[in-house]
Amino acid sequence: MKGERLFHLVDPDAWRAFETAGEDELRVASLESEGFVHLSFRGQLDGTLEAHFAGTERLVLLELDATGVAADVRLELSRGGERFPHLYRPLRRRDVVSARAIERAAEGWTLPD
C-alpha cells in the first residue's frame, strides 16, 4: 500500500452538507452498516464507478492522506478477488487532501492521472 493513492467517492449533496456544517467527520453509510468506509486505489476507480455508480451522473472524488489513514486501513478481498482498502474508522476532514467534482460524460468518467 505504500506509495498508493487512496480515494473515496461521495454524493455531491452529502459533500456539500458536510462542508456547510463544518463537521469533523463525514457520515458514511457503509461505516454504520458494514463497519468500514469503502476506499479505492487509483487503478480500481473505473471498476468501482462501473460496479456501484452505474446510474450516477455526478460525484465528488475525495483523495485521502494515505499516510494519515494507514494505521486504520486494511486491505481485504472484495470484487473479483481483488484487495481493496477499507478504512475502519470515520472519515475525518483532515484525511481529505483534495475534493474534485467528477461527472459522467459520453466517453465515461474524467478521473485524475
Summary of the structure (lengths in Angstrom):
residues: 113
radius of gyration: 13.5
end to end distance: 17.8
largest distance: 38.7
contacts: 284
relative contact order: 0.26
helix: 35%
strand: 37%
